[in-house]
Amino acid sequence: MSIKTLLTARLFSSSSPDTEYFRSQHSTLSRKIVPKIPIRTYFRLYFYIPVHVTNNRMDSVLPGWTNVRPEADEEGFTQRSTERRQLFEETKARRPCTELPPVVWALFQVGDLEQVKTIAQTDTLWMLFADCEYPDGPTSFEGDSLDMVRLWKQKPAERTKAATPKRPIPEDSFNPVPSSPLRPDVATQTSSHSTRSKRKHGMTEYSPMRSVAVAARCKERDGNLCAVSRMEAIDAAHIYPWCAFGEENTDRVRNFWKVLKMFWKREVVESWRGKIFVDQNVSNRGTETVENMLSLTATLHRFHSSGVFALRPIQMSEDKTQLELEFHWLVVEERKSTQKVDLLDKPLSSANRKLSGKGYGPFFRIDPTNADQFTQLVSGTRFTLSTDDAVNKPLPDPGLLALQWHLQRILAMSGAAGWKEEQFDDDDDNDGLGVGVRDAVAKWLEDTPGPSKDDRQNRTSPTSGSEDSVDGLSSE
């Protein structure tokens, strides 16, 4: 038996860029095909695949590609690493109370481990998340975290505090240097139809202007097909939600990024933010870019808005013309917003899932080279996006996809994806952080430079009520 025959089984056990292309060229492997494949191809795949399939902790990367995984493959299916599990067990033994609000609990499950460790080991910081004196009441951080997920889901601020979360992280802890003055609100008049987020056009309010050209380049980059399923009839969807671009939600947007800085390293969060807020002259107004857009069918768009799947970036080619993504079905756990969750409770893994449940899935991806063949999307399915112009039609930014990967899982495991409007609201009127906690947060969240400067993108006012221009991957 030849070496090629012995390695055949390994070639078809992975969905890496190499083997995806290999299978697209050869739907079945026969004795006639095997001898025609160069032996160097077999050896290249042989040494790559065992790492890719049998030992996810190796975080393998193809030659000439860059690792863009948000976390090690050990936690790629939302399964706790040994180090995170040990940290939680130590915290449980040390702290008198480890019952957390569901969104806060979810942040601890997926947040950067070093940030989580700092919180768990610092008394004044832990007070933000678990209130031992009033274990059944809201914690200091709960309002901020709830408003973060509300904004990601494009929900309005809670009724009790219409414009600001009830217990914000101190403003001076985020940016003590005065930012550029906001431009005055501009009245915009458009047609009277509603967007998919149920917002009426034609009202006198500020509205950032969409770029029709950016949406068109997104679709052109993706071949006018859904990036996930390879089907037609697509939306040009935002990764970071459109409602968080403008100046009308300035306080909420600031709170959104502050919460993220509690659980991910400052430089990482600033890199995410810098892809949206690229204009230093108007630092609180987002700019539309092709890197923040992805083509999706209407069905997958709504699946994503419902928090039932997420895309995990894996690796990117050095010339930025190819990007490998990993598809994950998520399970929306049934929890009430007021239900506390113990730190040690484990989130449900996405491993081996063929659907999310409740009518969400199954779904399929058409073979890019043969429309008569398709593959069922299972958690862990990998596929590659490509572009023929990395400058004018760049691929989705891996950092923004990482942000999406984290927040989609937070929505699902916390149960927030399934909460009704009234379940988000909390009528408790306690406000304000203790002086000690304020000082601790202010000290921890040190000053950072503003977002990186970049060329402005051309913007045009929306000219029609096209259903393509929807409010982002997290839209309704």
Residue pairs with C-beta under 8 A, 6 or more apart in sequence:
2 34
3 39
3 42
4 34
4 35
4 37
4 39
4 42
5 34
7 42
7 43
7 45
7 46
8 29
8 34
10 45
10 46
10 49
10 50
10 53
11 19
11 22
11 29
11 42
11 45
11 49
12 19
12 23
12 29
13 49
13 53
14 45
14 48
14 49
14 52
14 53
15 380
15 381
15 382
15 383
16 45
16 48
16 49
16 52
16 62
16 324
16 382
17 62
17 322
17 324
17 382
17 384
18 44
18 45
18 48
18 62
19 45
19 49
20 382
20 383
20 384
22 41
22 45
24 367
24 368
24 369
24 370
25 369
26 33
27 370
27 373
48 60
48 62
51 58
51 60
52 60
56 73
56 74
56 76
57 72
57 73
57 74
58 73
59 67
59 69
59 72
59 73
61 67
61 315
62 315
64 317
64 318
65 315
65 316
65 317
65 318
65 322
65 324
66 315
66 316
66 317
66 318
67 314
67 315
68 313
68 314
68 315
68 316
68 323
68 398
68 402
69 76
69 312
69 313
69 314
69 315
70 312
70 313
70 402
70 405
70 406
71 110
72 81
74 81
74 82
75 81
75 84
76 312
76 326
77 328
77 349
77 350
77 351
77 379
77 380
78 109
78 110
78 347
78 348
78 349
78 350
78 409
78 413
79 349
79 351
80 88
80 109
80 346
81 113
83 113
84 113
84 116
87 113
87 116
87 117
87 120
88 108
88 120
88 343
88 344
89 344
90 120
91 98
91 120
91 343
92 98
92 342
92 343
92 344
95 120
95 126
95 130
95 132
96 132
97 130
97 131
97 132
97 135
98 130
98 342
98 343
98 344
99 130
99 135
99 340
99 341
99 342
99 343
100 108
100 129
100 130
100 139
100 340
100 341
100 342
100 343
101 129
101 138
101 139
101 141
101 142
101 145
101 146
101 337
101 340
101 341
102 335
102 336
102 337
102 339
102 340
102 341
102 414
102 415
102 416
103 142
103 145
103 146
103 148
103 149
103 410
103 414
103 416
104 129
104 139
104 141
104 142
104 145
105 341
105 342
105 343
105 345
105 414
106 347
106 409
106 410
106 413
106 414
107 145
107 259
107 262
107 263
107 410
108 116
108 119
108 129
108 263
108 343
109 347
109 409
109 413
110 406
110 409
110 410
111 262
111 263
111 264
111 406
112 263
112 264
112 265
112 268
114 265
115 262
115 263
115 264
115 265
116 263
118 125
118 444
119 125
119 126
119 128
119 129
119 262
119 263
120 126
122 440
122 444
124 436
124 437
124 439
124 440
125 440
125 441
125 444
127 140
127 434
127 436
127 437
128 139
128 140
128 141
128 433
128 437
128 441
129 139
129 140
129 141
130 139
131 137
131 138
131 139
131 140
135 340
136 340
137 428
137 430
138 426
138 428
138 430
140 167
140 433
140 434
140 437
141 167
141 262
142 167
142 426
143 158
143 161
143 165
143 166
143 167
143 168
143 426
144 165
144 167
144 168
144 169
144 255
144 258
144 259
145 259
146 158
146 165
146 337
146 416
146 424
146 426
147 157
147 158
147 165
147 252
147 255
147 256
148 255
148 256
148 259
148 260
149 407
149 410
149 411
149 414
149 416
150 156
150 157
150 158
150 424
151 241
151 243
151 244
151 249
151 252
151 253
151 256
152 241
152 244
152 256
152 407
152 411
152 474
153 305
153 307
153 411
153 416
153 417
153 474
153 476
154 197
154 241
154 242
154 243
154 471
154 472
154 474
154 475
154 476
155 421
155 424
156 162
157 163
157 164
157 165
157 252
158 165
158 166
158 424
158 425
158 426
159 425
160 166
160 425
160 426
160 427
160 429
163 251
163 252
164 251
164 252
164 255
165 251
165 252
165 255
166 426
166 428
166 429
166 430
166 431
167 431
167 432
167 433
168 251
168 255
168 258
169 255
169 258
169 259
169 262
169 433
169 441
169 445
170 433
170 438
170 441
170 442
171 254
172 442
173 258
173 438
173 441
173 442
173 444
173 445
174 254
174 257
174 258
174 261
174 445
175 447
175 448
176 447
177 447
179 283
179 284
179 450
180 280
180 281
180 282
180 283
180 284
182 247
182 250
182 282
182 284
183 247
183 282
183 285
185 205
185 206
185 247
185 248
186 206
187 204
187 205
187 206
188 205
188 206
188 207
188 461
189 202
190 201
190 202
190 207
190 461
190 462
191 201
191 202
191 464
191 465
192 200
192 201
192 202
193 200
193 201
193 465
194 200
194 201
195 201
195 465
195 469
195 470
195 471
196 467
196 470
196 471
196 475
196 476
197 243
197 470
197 471
197 475
197 476
198 476
201 465
205 248
206 246
206 247
206 248
207 246
207 248
208 242
208 245
208 246
208 247
208 285
208 286
208 459
209 459
209 460
209 461
209 462
210 242
210 288
210 459
210 460
210 461
210 462
210 469
211 288
211 457
211 458
211 459
211 460
212 460
212 462
212 463
212 469
213 458
213 460
214 236
214 288
214 289
214 290
214 293
214 457
215 236
215 293
215 468
215 469
216 236
217 290
217 392
217 393
218 236
218 290
218 293
218 294
218 295
218 393
219 234
219 236
219 295
219 468
220 393
221 290
221 295
221 387
221 389
221 393
221 394
221 395
222 234
222 294
222 295
222 385
224 232
224 234
224 295
225 231
225 232
225 234
225 295
226 232
226 234
226 295
226 296
226 297
226 300
227 294
227 295
227 296
227 385
227 396
228 296
228 297
228 300
228 311
228 327
228 363
228 365
228 377
228 383
229 297
229 300
229 363
229 364
229 365
229 366
229 377
230 365
230 366
230 367
230 368
231 297
231 366
232 297
233 297
233 298
234 295
234 296
234 297
234 298
234 468
235 295
235 296
235 297
235 298
235 301
235 467
235 468
235 470
236 293
236 294
236 295
236 468
236 469
237 293
237 294
237 295
237 296
237 301
237 304
237 470
237 472
237 473
237 475
238 292
238 293
238 471
238 472
238 473
238 475
239 292
239 293
239 294
239 396
239 397
239 400
239 401
239 403
239 404
239 472
239 473
240 272
240 275
240 276
240 286
240 292
240 400
240 403
240 404
240 472
241 471
241 472
241 473
241 474
241 475
242 470
242 471
242 472
242 475
243 249
243 471
243 472
244 252
244 253
244 256
244 286
245 276
245 285
245 286
245 288
246 285
246 286
247 284
247 285
250 284
253 284
254 284
257 269
257 273
258 445
260 269
260 272
260 403
261 269
261 445
262 445
264 406
266 445
266 446
266 448
268 399
270 448
270 449
270 451
271 399
272 399
272 400
272 402
272 403
273 451
274 451
274 452
274 454
275 289
275 291
275 292
275 397
275 399
275 400
276 286
276 287
276 289
276 292
276 400
277 283
277 284
277 285
277 286
277 287
277 451
278 287
278 289
278 451
278 452
278 453
278 454
278 455
278 456
278 457
279 285
279 287
279 454
279 456
280 450
280 451
280 453
283 450
283 451
287 454
287 456
287 457
287 459
288 457
288 459
289 394
289 457
290 392
290 393
290 394
291 394
291 395
291 396
291 397
291 400
292 396
292 397
292 400
293 396
294 396
294 473
296 304
296 473
298 467
299 363
300 309
300 363
301 470
301 473
301 475
303 309
303 356
303 360
303 361
303 363
304 310
304 408
304 473
304 474
305 473
305 474
305 475
305 476
306 332
306 360
306 417
307 330
307 332
307 408
307 411
307 412
307 416
307 417
307 418
308 329
308 330
308 332
308 356
308 357
308 360
308 361
308 412
308 417
309 327
309 328
309 329
309 330
309 356
309 360
309 361
309 408
310 328
310 330
310 404
310 405
310 408
310 409
310 412
311 325
311 326
311 327
311 328
311 401
311 404
311 405
312 325
312 326
312 327
312 328
312 401
312 402
312 405
313 323
313 324
313 325
313 326
313 398
313 401
313 402
313 405
314 324
314 325
314 326
314 382
315 323
315 324
316 322
316 323
316 324
316 395
316 398
317 323
319 390
320 387
320 390
320 394
320 395
321 386
321 387
321 388
321 390
321 395
322 384
322 385
322 386
322 395
323 384
323 385
323 386
323 395
323 396
323 398
324 382
324 383
324 384
324 385
325 382
325 383
325 384
325 385
325 401
326 380
326 381
326 382
327 377
327 378
327 379
327 380
327 381
327 382
327 383
328 350
328 353
328 379
328 380
329 350
329 353
329 354
329 355
329 356
329 360
329 361
329 377
329 378
329 379
330 350
330 353
330 356
330 408
330 409
330 412
330 413
331 348
331 350
331 353
331 356
331 357
331 412
331 413
332 356
332 357
332 358
332 411
332 412
332 415
332 417
332 418
333 347
333 348
333 412
333 413
333 414
333 415
334 415
334 418
335 341
335 414
335 415
336 415
336 423
337 415
337 416
337 419
337 423
337 424
337 426
338 426
339 415
347 409
347 413
348 413
350 379
351 379
351 380
352 378
352 379
352 380
353 378
353 379
354 361
354 362
354 376
354 377
354 378
354 379
355 361
355 362
355 363
361 377
362 376
362 377
363 376
363 377
364 374
364 375
364 376
364 377
365 374
365 375
365 376
365 377
365 381
365 383
366 373
366 374
367 373
367 374
367 375
375 381
385 395
385 396
386 395
387 393
387 394
387 395
404 473
407 474
410 416
411 417
416 424
433 441
462 469
